[in-house]
Amino acid sequence: MDKLKLAKRFQKDEDGAVTVDWVVLTAAIVGLAIAVIASVRGGVNSLGQNISERIESQMQ
């Protein structure tokens, strides 16, 4: 009987499912952040170079 009770309690326990949901959501957020960084990186580098060049030209 103990094994049957244990199996029923395991079936009703949803902690593992909630953990899997959080892991999937976290992975999706991290993936989205990586995609955003990859798409914005080129523009930010170019903007930084433009600002640096203008500052250097003003100092001369």
N, CA, C and O atoms as CSV, one atom per row, in Angstrom:
chain,resi,resn,atom,element,x,y,z
A,1,MET,N,N,0.809,-1.208,0.000
A,1,MET,CA,C,0.000,0.000,0.000
A,1,MET,C,C,0.852,1.271,0.000
A,1,MET,O,O,0.446,2.290,-0.558
A,2,ASP,N,N,2.015,1.213,0.616
A,2,ASP,CA,C,2.856,2.400,0.680
A,2,ASP,C,C,3.297,2.845,-0.705
A,2,ASP,O,O,3.361,4.041,-0.988
A,3,LYS,N,N,3.598,1.892,-1.557
A,3,LYS,CA,C,4.038,2.242,-2.906
A,3,LYS,C,C,2.901,2.877,-3.697
A,3,LYS,O,O,3.135,3.775,-4.506
A,4,LEU,N,N,1.691,2.426,-3.474
A,4,LEU,CA,C,0.540,3.006,-4.161
A,4,LEU,C,C,0.312,4.443,-3.700
A,4,LEU,O,O,0.030,5.321,-4.515
A,5,LYS,N,N,0.434,4.684,-2.396
A,5,LYS,CA,C,0.287,6.039,-1.871
A,5,LYS,C,C,1.388,6.951,-2.402
A,5,LYS,O,O,1.144,8.104,-2.760
A,6,LEU,N,N,2.596,6.415,-2.444
A,6,LEU,CA,C,3.722,7.186,-2.960
A,6,LEU,C,C,3.508,7.546,-4.426
A,6,LEU,O,O,3.790,8.673,-4.834
A,7,ALA,N,N,3.014,6.600,-5.219
A,7,ALA,CA,C,2.760,6.850,-6.638
A,7,ALA,C,C,1.665,7.900,-6.822
A,7,ALA,O,O,1.773,8.764,-7.693
A,8,LYS,N,N,0.622,7.830,-6.013
A,8,LYS,CA,C,-0.465,8.820,-6.118
A,8,LYS,C,C,0.024,10.214,-5.709
A,8,LYS,O,O,-0.329,11.211,-6.339
A,9,ARG,N,N,0.839,10.274,-4.652
A,9,ARG,CA,C,1.368,11.565,-4.215
A,9,ARG,C,C,2.303,12.147,-5.273
A,9,ARG,O,O,2.294,13.353,-5.521
A,10,PHE,N,N,3.113,11.283,-5.895
A,10,PHE,CA,C,4.016,11.731,-6.954
A,10,PHE,C,C,3.236,12.263,-8.147
A,10,PHE,O,O,3.634,13.252,-8.761
A,11,GLN,N,N,2.144,11.618,-8.471
A,11,GLN,CA,C,1.326,12.031,-9.614
A,11,GLN,C,C,0.675,13.389,-9.359
A,11,GLN,O,O,0.511,14.181,-10.287
A,12,LYS,N,N,0.307,13.658,-8.122
A,12,LYS,CA,C,-0.346,14.926,-7.789
A,12,LYS,C,C,0.645,16.071,-7.596
A,12,LYS,O,O,0.275,17.240,-7.711
A,13,ASP,N,N,1.899,15.739,-7.304
A,13,ASP,CA,C,2.912,16.755,-7.049
A,13,ASP,C,C,3.246,17.493,-8.342
A,13,ASP,O,O,3.605,16.868,-9.340
A,14,GLU,N,N,3.128,18.822,-8.328
A,14,GLU,CA,C,3.361,19.623,-9.533
A,14,GLU,C,C,4.616,20.474,-9.432
A,14,GLU,O,O,4.854,21.306,-10.308
A,15,ASP,N,N,5.421,20.296,-8.402
A,15,ASP,CA,C,6.628,21.103,-8.246
A,15,ASP,C,C,7.584,20.924,-9.422
A,15,ASP,O,O,8.169,21.901,-9.889
A,16,GLY,N,N,7.749,19.726,-9.897
A,16,GLY,CA,C,8.648,19.477,-11.024
A,16,GLY,C,C,8.169,20.165,-12.292
A,16,GLY,O,O,8.970,20.708,-13.053
A,17,ALA,N,N,6.857,20.141,-12.517
A,17,ALA,CA,C,6.303,20.782,-13.713
A,17,ALA,C,C,6.500,22.292,-13.657
A,17,ALA,O,O,6.782,22.922,-14.676
A,18,VAL,N,N,6.353,22.865,-12.484
A,18,VAL,CA,C,6.543,24.309,-12.331
A,18,VAL,C,C,8.008,24.659,-12.577
A,18,VAL,O,O,8.313,25.675,-13.202
A,19,THR,N,N,8.906,23.819,-12.085
A,19,THR,CA,C,10.327,24.051,-12.303
A,19,THR,C,C,10.665,24.012,-13.787
A,19,THR,O,O,11.422,24.852,-14.274
A,20,VAL,N,N,10.120,23.061,-14.493
A,20,VAL,CA,C,10.360,22.957,-15.933
A,20,VAL,C,C,9.823,24.197,-16.643
A,20,VAL,O,O,10.468,24.713,-17.556
A,21,ASP,N,N,8.664,24.673,-16.241
A,21,ASP,CA,C,8.101,25.891,-16.839
A,21,ASP,C,C,9.040,27.080,-16.648
A,21,ASP,O,O,9.282,27.838,-17.587
A,22,TRP,N,N,9.570,27.246,-15.434
A,22,TRP,CA,C,10.481,28.357,-15.164
A,22,TRP,C,C,11.770,28.227,-15.950
A,22,TRP,O,O,12.310,29.226,-16.427
A,23,VAL,N,N,12.268,27.014,-16.090
A,23,VAL,CA,C,13.503,26.813,-16.861
A,23,VAL,C,C,13.273,27.176,-18.321
A,23,VAL,O,O,14.120,27.821,-18.939
A,24,VAL,N,N,12.142,26.771,-18.874
A,24,VAL,CA,C,11.833,27.078,-20.273
A,24,VAL,C,C,11.664,28.588,-20.464
A,24,VAL,O,O,12.166,29.146,-21.440
A,25,LEU,N,N,10.971,29.241,-19.552
A,25,LEU,CA,C,10.792,30.686,-19.654
A,25,LEU,C,C,12.125,31.428,-19.537
A,25,LEU,O,O,12.378,32.383,-20.272
A,26,THR,N,N,12.963,30.987,-18.620
A,26,THR,CA,C,14.271,31.617,-18.455
A,26,THR,C,C,15.123,31.436,-19.698
A,26,THR,O,O,15.800,32.367,-20.133
A,27,ALA,N,N,15.092,30.239,-20.273
A,27,ALA,CA,C,15.854,29.987,-21.496
A,27,ALA,C,C,15.348,30.859,-22.642
A,27,ALA,O,O,16.143,31.346,-23.446
A,28,ALA,N,N,14.048,31.058,-22.722
A,28,ALA,CA,C,13.490,31.905,-23.772
A,28,ALA,C,C,13.926,33.360,-23.589
A,28,ALA,O,O,14.248,34.038,-24.565
A,29,ILE,N,N,13.939,33.835,-22.361
A,29,ILE,CA,C,14.361,35.216,-22.099
A,29,ILE,C,C,15.836,35.397,-22.425
A,29,ILE,O,O,16.222,36.404,-23.019
A,30,VAL,N,N,16.661,34.431,-22.044
A,30,VAL,CA,C,18.092,34.513,-22.348
A,30,VAL,C,C,18.319,34.487,-23.857
A,30,VAL,O,O,19.137,35.246,-24.375
A,31,GLY,N,N,17.596,33.614,-24.564
A,31,GLY,CA,C,17.728,33.553,-26.016
A,31,GLY,C,C,17.315,34.858,-26.683
A,31,GLY,O,O,17.964,35.315,-27.624
A,32,LEU,N,N,16.245,35.447,-26.197
A,32,LEU,CA,C,15.791,36.733,-26.737
A,32,LEU,C,C,16.810,37.832,-26.468
A,32,LEU,O,O,17.060,38.669,-27.335
A,33,ALA,N,N,17.393,37.837,-25.291
A,33,ALA,CA,C,18.407,38.837,-24.957
A,33,ALA,C,C,19.632,38.692,-25.855
A,33,ALA,O,O,20.188,39.690,-26.313
A,34,ILE,N,N,20.047,37.471,-26.105
A,34,ILE,CA,C,21.192,37.247,-26.989
A,34,ILE,C,C,20.885,37.724,-28.399
A,34,ILE,O,O,21.744,38.313,-29.056
A,35,ALA,N,N,19.675,37.478,-28.869
A,35,ALA,CA,C,19.292,37.924,-30.214
A,35,ALA,C,C,19.281,39.449,-30.302
A,35,ALA,O,O,19.727,40.016,-31.300
A,36,VAL,N,N,18.784,40.101,-29.282
A,36,VAL,CA,C,18.740,41.572,-29.276
A,36,VAL,C,C,20.153,42.144,-29.246
A,36,VAL,O,O,20.464,43.086,-29.975
A,37,ILE,N,N,21.001,41.572,-28.405
A,37,ILE,CA,C,22.383,42.064,-28.326
A,37,ILE,C,C,23.096,41.878,-29.654
A,37,ILE,O,O,23.825,42.765,-30.097
A,38,ALA,N,N,22.894,40.738,-30.290
A,38,ALA,CA,C,23.557,40.477,-31.572
A,38,ALA,C,C,23.088,41.451,-32.648
A,38,ALA,O,O,23.885,41.863,-33.491
A,39,SER,N,N,21.827,41.822,-32.635
A,39,SER,CA,C,21.323,42.715,-33.671
A,39,SER,C,C,21.680,44.176,-33.422
A,39,SER,O,O,21.746,44.954,-34.373
A,40,VAL,N,N,21.911,44.564,-32.189
A,40,VAL,CA,C,22.177,45.960,-31.843
A,40,VAL,C,C,23.679,46.251,-31.782
A,40,VAL,O,O,24.090,47.407,-31.886
A,41,ARG,N,N,24.485,45.224,-31.615
A,41,ARG,CA,C,25.928,45.413,-31.379
A,41,ARG,C,C,26.606,46.212,-32.489
A,41,ARG,O,O,27.398,47.109,-32.198
A,42,GLY,N,N,26.318,45.914,-33.728
A,42,GLY,CA,C,26.966,46.617,-34.838
A,42,GLY,C,C,26.664,48.104,-34.842
A,42,GLY,O,O,27.566,48.918,-35.040
A,43,GLY,N,N,25.424,48.465,-34.628
A,43,GLY,CA,C,25.032,49.866,-34.601
A,43,GLY,C,C,25.649,50.630,-33.450
A,43,GLY,O,O,26.036,51.789,-33.599
A,44,VAL,N,N,25.740,49.980,-32.300
A,44,VAL,CA,C,26.327,50.628,-31.128
A,44,VAL,C,C,27.819,50.851,-31.345
A,44,VAL,O,O,28.343,51.907,-30.990
A,45,ASN,N,N,28.502,49.876,-31.918
A,45,ASN,CA,C,29.937,50.051,-32.196
A,45,ASN,C,C,30.168,51.188,-33.185
A,45,ASN,O,O,31.078,51.997,-33.006
A,46,SER,N,N,29.352,51.249,-34.216
A,46,SER,CA,C,29.482,52.314,-35.206
A,46,SER,C,C,29.213,53.684,-34.578
A,46,SER,O,O,29.937,54.644,-34.842
A,47,LEU,N,N,28.198,53.768,-33.770
A,47,LEU,CA,C,27.880,55.024,-33.098
A,47,LEU,C,C,29.011,55.452,-32.179
A,47,LEU,O,O,29.360,56.632,-32.129
A,48,GLY,N,N,29.584,54.504,-31.452
A,48,GLY,CA,C,30.711,54.813,-30.574
A,48,GLY,C,C,31.905,55.328,-31.339
A,48,GLY,O,O,32.574,56.257,-30.887
A,49,GLN,N,N,32.186,54.748,-32.485
A,49,GLN,CA,C,33.302,55.225,-33.307
A,49,GLN,C,C,33.038,56.632,-33.830
A,49,GLN,O,O,33.936,57.474,-33.833
A,50,ASN,N,N,31.810,56.887,-34.271
A,50,ASN,CA,C,31.465,58.226,-34.757
A,50,ASN,C,C,31.633,59.275,-33.663
A,50,ASN,O,O,32.160,60.359,-33.910
A,51,ILE,N,N,31.189,58.951,-32.474
A,51,ILE,CA,C,31.319,59.897,-31.353
A,51,ILE,C,C,32.792,60.131,-31.041
A,51,ILE,O,O,33.216,61.267,-30.830
A,52,SER,N,N,33.565,59.056,-31.012
A,52,SER,CA,C,35.000,59.177,-30.730
A,52,SER,C,C,35.701,60.041,-31.770
A,52,SER,O,O,36.541,60.870,-31.420
A,53,GLU,N,N,35.367,59.856,-33.044
A,53,GLU,CA,C,35.985,60.648,-34.108
A,53,GLU,C,C,35.622,62.118,-33.988
A,53,GLU,O,O,36.468,62.986,-34.201
A,54,ARG,N,N,34.384,62.401,-33.654
A,54,ARG,CA,C,33.965,63.803,-33.518
A,54,ARG,C,C,34.633,64.465,-32.321
A,54,ARG,O,O,35.023,65.630,-32.393
A,55,ILE,N,N,34.766,63.738,-31.236
A,55,ILE,CA,C,35.437,64.309,-30.064
A,55,ILE,C,C,36.904,64.588,-30.381
A,55,ILE,O,O,37.432,65.641,-30.023
A,56,GLU,N,N,37.557,63.644,-31.052
A,56,GLU,CA,C,38.960,63.841,-31.427
A,56,GLU,C,C,39.119,65.021,-32.376
A,56,GLU,O,O,40.080,65.781,-32.260
A,57,SER,N,N,38.190,65.182,-33.312
A,57,SER,CA,C,38.308,66.293,-34.259
A,57,SER,C,C,38.071,67.636,-33.563
A,57,SER,O,O,38.640,68.644,-33.983
A,58,GLN,N,N,37.264,67.676,-32.531
A,58,GLN,CA,C,37.020,68.921,-31.784
A,58,GLN,C,C,38.218,69.305,-30.920
A,58,GLN,O,O,38.435,70.486,-30.647
A,59,MET,N,N,38.987,68.320,-30.494
A,59,MET,CA,C,40.140,68.579,-29.625
A,59,MET,C,C,41.340,69.055,-30.421
A,59,MET,O,O,42.265,69.605,-29.823
A,60,GLN,N,N,41.379,68.881,-31.706
A,60,GLN,CA,C,42.545,69.272,-32.507
A,60,GLN,C,C,42.496,70.710,-32.899
A,60,GLN,O,O,43.402,71.197,-33.575
